[in-house]
């Protein structure tokens, strides 16, 4: 494993009964890059992503993070190593304020048990860092607003803030643009670019324009296997990729 690669898979595979959902995936994510994992519906992206984040145990192969074999490591322990996941469906506490949501995540990073039974004053030392993270994602003015009242795009930004509270070296984003309108897509894309300045990002994303604008490198899956890999120019010119997406080789760009 090269020091330039932060995440590597070797022969990664997952079978459900007799069905091979993912087969022989060899992935290398370069440190400091934005790497996209794309493919048509049923390509195995979600299964692959779930294996990388340890929510599904691989049937075959290995996963290495910073040179360490994490194939059998528990999700919570992987997060402590610096590999954190943001979910496709917003995973926040809807009846807490934005500030309280981020403080919960900061407690987890600190290694303490959740302090719901303690007075609010006991959590005051976390406020400054929580507010800093909210400012980073453009939510500083809504720190004391209840999350359930947020529009969907603002909830996604809050979820990213709670993930950043874990201080991850690598951030895995599961369809960050899912369900967003054009204005929110532009806002979240700009946010991803900002937070990538000091982190590596691997994202599963269906919006190919977002992939084109953000990604340094792209891996294309189809039928559970790697079909192609490269930058957007190389991928968009690949006839096999066009065929996998469109069936007739037209319309991919």
LUMBA-695106 format. One line per field, with one value per residue (C-alpha): residue number from 1; residue in three letters; x, y, z. Coordinates in Angstrom, 1 decimal, decimal comma, m for minus. Layout:
BEGIN
padren: NUM; ...;
lumlum: ALA; ...;
px: X; ...;
py: Y; ...;
pz: Z; ...;
***
This chain:
BEGIN
padren: 1; 2; 3; 4; 5; 6; 7; 8; 9; 10; 11; 12; 13; 14; 15; 16; 17; 18; 19; 20; 21; 22; 23; 24; 25; 26; 27; 28; 29; 30; 31; 32; 33; 34; 35; 36; 37; 38; 39; 40; 41; 42; 43; 44; 45; 46; 47; 48; 49; 50; 51; 52; 53; 54; 55; 56; 57; 58; 59; 60; 61; 62; 63; 64; 65; 66; 67; 68; 69; 70; 71; 72; 73; 74; 75; 76; 77; 78; 79; 80; 81; 82; 83; 84; 85; 86; 87; 88; 89; 90; 91; 92; 93; 94; 95; 96; 97; 98; 99; 100; 101; 102; 103; 104; 105; 106; 107; 108; 109; 110; 111; 112; 113; 114; 115; 116; 117; 118; 119; 120; 121; 122; 123; 124; 125; 126; 127; 128; 129; 130; 131; 132; 133; 134; 135; 136; 137; 138; 139; 140; 141; 142; 143; 144; 145; 146; 147; 148; 149; 150; 151; 152; 153; 154; 155; 156; 157; 158; 159; 160; 161; 162; 163; 164; 165; 166; 167; 168; 169; 170; 171; 172; 173; 174; 175; 176; 177; 178; 179; 180; 181; 182; 183; 184; 185; 186; 187; 188; 189; 190; 191; 192; 193; 194; 195; 196; 197; 198; 199; 200; 201; 202; 203; 204; 205; 206; 207; 208; 209; 210; 211; 212; 213; 214; 215; 216; 217; 218; 219; 220; 221; 222; 223; 224; 225; 226; 227; 228; 229; 230; 231; 232; 233; 234; 235; 236; 237; 238; 239; 240; 241; 242; 243; 244; 245; 246; 247; 248; 249; 250; 251; 252; 253;
lumlum: UNK; UNK; UNK; UNK; UNK; UNK; UNK; UNK; UNK; UNK; UNK; UNK; UNK; UNK; UNK; UNK; UNK; UNK; UNK; UNK; UNK; UNK; UNK; UNK; UNK; UNK; UNK; UNK; UNK; UNK; UNK; UNK; UNK; UNK; UNK; UNK; UNK; UNK; UNK; UNK; UNK; UNK; UNK; UNK; UNK; UNK; UNK; UNK; UNK; UNK; UNK; UNK; UNK; UNK; UNK; UNK; UNK; UNK; UNK; UNK; UNK; UNK; UNK; UNK; UNK; UNK; UNK; UNK; UNK; UNK; UNK; UNK; UNK; UNK; UNK; UNK; UNK; UNK; UNK; UNK; UNK; UNK; UNK; UNK; UNK; UNK; UNK; UNK; UNK; UNK; UNK; UNK; UNK; UNK; UNK; UNK; UNK; UNK; UNK; UNK; UNK; UNK; UNK; UNK; UNK; UNK; UNK; UNK; UNK; UNK; UNK; UNK; UNK; UNK; UNK; UNK; UNK; UNK; UNK; UNK; UNK; UNK; UNK; UNK; UNK; UNK; UNK; UNK; UNK; UNK; UNK; UNK; UNK; UNK; UNK; UNK; UNK; UNK; UNK; UNK; UNK; UNK; UNK; UNK; UNK; UNK; UNK; UNK; UNK; UNK; UNK; UNK; UNK; UNK; UNK; UNK; UNK; UNK; UNK; UNK; UNK; UNK; UNK; UNK; UNK; UNK; UNK; UNK; UNK; UNK; UNK; UNK; UNK; UNK; UNK; UNK; UNK; UNK; UNK; UNK; UNK; UNK; UNK; UNK; UNK; UNK; UNK; UNK; UNK; UNK; UNK; UNK; UNK; UNK; UNK; UNK; UNK; UNK; UNK; UNK; UNK; UNK; UNK; UNK; UNK; UNK; UNK; UNK; UNK; UNK; UNK; UNK; UNK; UNK; UNK; UNK; UNK; UNK; UNK; UNK; UNK; UNK; UNK; UNK; UNK; UNK; UNK; UNK; UNK; UNK; UNK; UNK; UNK; UNK; UNK; UNK; UNK; UNK; UNK; UNK; UNK; UNK; UNK; UNK; UNK; UNK; UNK; UNK; UNK; UNK; UNK; UNK; UNK;
px: 0,0; 1,5; 1,7; m0,2; m3,3; m5,4; m8,0; m7,4; m9,5; m8,1; m10,4; m13,4; m16,6; m20,0; m22,4; m25,9; m26,8; m25,8; m25,9; m22,6; m23,5; m19,9; m17,0; m13,2; m13,3; m9,8; m10,0; m7,4; m8,3; m5,5; m4,9; m6,4; m8,6; m12,3; m13,1; m16,5; m18,1; m20,7; m22,7; m26,2; m28,9; m28,0; m24,3; m23,3; m22,4; m24,4; m23,1; m19,6; m20,0; m21,6; m18,6; m16,1; m18,0; m18,3; m22,1; m21,9; m19,2; m17,2; m17,4; m14,0; m11,0; m9,5; m10,0; m6,9; m7,1; m3,8; m2,1; m4,1; m6,4; m9,9; m11,8; m13,1; m13,1; m16,3; m17,9; m17,5; m13,8; m13,3; m14,8; m12,3; m9,5; m10,7; m13,0; m16,5; m19,7; m22,6; m25,8; m28,1; m31,1; m30,4; m29,3; m29,8; m31,9; m34,9; m36,1; m32,7; m31,3; m28,5; m26,1; m27,3; m26,9; m23,3; m22,6; m23,9; m21,4; m18,6; m19,4; m18,9; m15,6; m14,5; m15,1; m17,5; m20,8; m23,7; m24,4; m28,2; m28,5; m26,1; m27,0; m26,7; m23,9; m21,8; m21,8; m21,0; m17,3; m18,4; m20,3; m17,4; m16,3; m19,9; m20,5; m17,3; m18,5; m21,9; m20,2; m18,1; m21,3; m23,2; m25,5; m24,1; m27,3; m29,5; m27,5; m30,5; m33,1; m34,7; m33,6; m37,1; m37,9; m35,0; m35,5; m34,0; m30,8; m30,1; m30,6; m27,9; m25,5; m26,2; m25,5; m22,2; m21,4; m22,1; m19,9; m17,1; m17,4; m15,8; m12,7; m12,4; m9,3; m11,6; m15,2; m17,5; m20,7; m23,7; m25,5; m25,1; m27,3; m30,2; m33,5; m32,0; m33,1; m30,7; m29,9; m29,3; m27,1; m24,9; m24,7; m23,8; m21,3; m19,5; m19,6; m18,0; m15,3; m14,5; m14,4; m12,2; m9,3; m7,9; m9,6; m10,1; m13,6; m15,2; m18,7; m21,5; m23,4; m25,9; m25,7; m23,1; m22,7; m21,7; m19,3; m17,8; m17,4; m16,0; m14,2; m10,5; m11,0; m14,0; m14,6; m17,5; m19,2; m21,5; m23,0; m20,8; m17,5; m15,2; m15,9; m13,6; m11,6; m10,1; m10,8; m14,1; m12,9; m11,6; m14,8; m17,2; m15,4; m15,5; m17,9; m18,4; m19,5; m21,9; m23,4; m23,8; m25,6; m27,7; m27,9; m27,3; m24,2; m25,8; m26,6; m23,8; m21,9;
py: 0,0; 3,3; 6,2; 8,2; 5,9; 6,3; 3,6; 0,4; m2,6; m5,9; m8,4; m7,1; m9,1; m9,7; m12,6; m12,9; m16,5; m17,5; m13,9; m12,0; m8,4; m7,2; m9,2; m8,6; m4,8; m3,3; 0,3; 2,9; 6,3; 8,8; 10,9; 14,4; 13,6; 13,6; 10,2; 9,3; 5,8; 5,7; 3,3; 2,5; 1,2; m2,3; m1,8; m2,7; 0,8; 0,7; m2,7; m1,7; 1,5; m0,4; m2,7; 0,2; 1,8; m1,6; m1,8; m5,0; m7,6; m8,6; m12,1; m11,9; m9,6; m6,9; m3,3; m1,2; 2,3; 4,1; 0,8; m0,9; m3,9; m2,8; m5,7; m7,0; m3,8; m2,6; 0,6; 2,6; 1,7; 2,6; 6,0; 6,5; 5,7; 8,7; 7,2; 8,7; 8,2; 10,6; 8,8; 9,2; 9,8; 12,6; 11,1; 13,9; 14,3; 16,2; 17,7; 19,0; 22,3; 22,4; 23,3; 20,3; 17,9; 18,9; 18,7; 15,1; 14,3; 16,1; 14,0; 10,9; 12,1; 13,0; 9,4; 10,1; 8,5; 10,6; 13,2; 13,6; 13,2; 16,1; 19,7; 21,9; 23,8; 20,7; 20,8; 24,5; 23,9; 22,2; 25,2; 27,1; 24,1; 23,3; 26,9; 26,8; 23,7; 25,2; 28,3; 26,0; 24,6; 27,9; 27,2; 29,7; 31,8; 28,7; 27,3; 27,5; 26,5; 23,0; 20,6; 19,4; 22,9; 22,9; 22,5; 19,4; 21,0; 22,6; 19,2; 17,8; 20,6; 19,9; 16,2; 17,0; 19,3; 16,4; 14,1; 16,7; 16,8; 13,4; 15,1; 12,5; 12,2; 10,6; 11,4; 9,0; 10,6; 8,5; 10,4; 13,8; 15,4; 13,0; 14,9; 18,3; 21,1; 23,0; 25,8; 23,3; 21,1; 24,1; 25,0; 21,4; 21,0; 24,2; 22,9; 19,5; 21,4; 23,5; 20,6; 18,6; 21,1; 19,1; 15,7; 12,8; 12,3; 9,2; 9,7; 7,7; 10,1; 9,8; 13,5; 13,2; 17,0; 17,1; 14,2; 16,1; 19,3; 17,8; 14,6; 14,1; 10,4; 8,2; 4,5; 3,0; m0,1; m2,3; m5,7; m5,6; m5,2; m2,3; m1,3; 1,7; 4,2; 7,6; 11,3; 12,5; 13,2; 9,6; 8,1; 10,2; 9,1; 5,4; 3,6; 0,7; 3,3; 4,9; 1,5; 0,6; 3,8; 4,4; 1,0; 2,6; 4,6; 8,0; 10,7; 10,3; 13,5;
pz: 0,0; m1,1; 1,5; m1,1; m0,7; 2,4; 1,6; m0,3; m1,0; m2,2; m3,9; m1,9; m2,4; m0,8; m1,5; m0,2; m0,5; m4,0; m5,3; m5,7; m5,0; m5,2; m6,7; m6,7; m6,2; m6,0; m5,0; m4,2; m2,8; m2,8; 0,3; 0,0; m3,1; m3,8; m5,2; m6,6; m6,7; m9,4; m11,4; m12,7; m10,3; m9,0; m9,7; m6,1; m5,0; m1,7; m0,8; m1,5; 0,5; 3,4; 3,5; 3,5; 6,5; 8,2; 8,2; 6,1; 6,6; 3,5; 2,3; 0,6; 0,4; 2,7; 3,5; 4,5; 6,0; 6,5; 6,1; 8,8; 8,1; 9,2; 7,4; 10,7; 12,7; 14,2; 12,8; 16,0; 16,1; 12,5; 13,2; 16,0; 13,5; 11,4; 8,9; 9,3; 7,3; 6,4; 5,4; 2,4; 4,7; 7,2; 10,5; 13,0; 16,1; 14,8; 18,1; 19,2; 18,0; 15,5; 18,4; 20,5; 17,5; 17,0; 20,8; 20,8; 18,1; 20,0; 23,1; 21,0; 19,7; 23,2; 24,2; 27,1; 27,5; 26,3; 29,0; 28,7; 32,4; 33,2; 33,4; 30,3; 32,0; 31,9; 28,1; 27,8; 27,1; 23,8; 22,6; 21,0; 18,9; 18,0; 16,8; 14,8; 13,0; 12,3; 10,9; 8,6; 7,1; 6,9; 9,8; 12,4; 12,3; 12,9; 15,9; 18,2; 15,7; 16,1; 13,4; 12,5; 11,2; 8,8; 5,0; 3,6; 2,3; 5,7; 7,4; 5,1; 6,0; 9,7; 9,2; 7,6; 10,6; 13,0; 10,9; 11,0; 14,8; 14,8; 13,2; 10,5; 8,3; 5,6; 5,1; 3,2; 1,8; 0,7; m2,1; m0,5; m3,2; m2,9; m2,7; m3,1; m5,4; m7,6; m5,2; m2,4; m4,6; m5,4; m1,7; m0,6; m3,4; m2,3; 1,2; 0,2; m1,7; 1,4; 3,8; 1,4; 1,9; 4,8; 4,3; 1,8; 0,6; m1,0; m2,2; m3,8; m6,0; m8,9; m10,0; m12,7; m13,0; m9,3; m9,9; m12,9; m10,9; m7,6; m8,3; m8,8; m9,6; m10,4; m10,0; m12,0; m10,8; m12,8; m11,8; m8,7; m10,5; m11,4; m15,0; m15,3; m13,3; m14,1; m14,2; m15,5; m19,0; m19,4; m17,8; m19,9; m23,1; m22,1; m24,4; m21,9; m19,3; m21,7; m22,5; m18,9; m18,1; m21,2; m22,9; m26,3; m25,7; m25,9; m23,4; m20,9; m20,3;
***
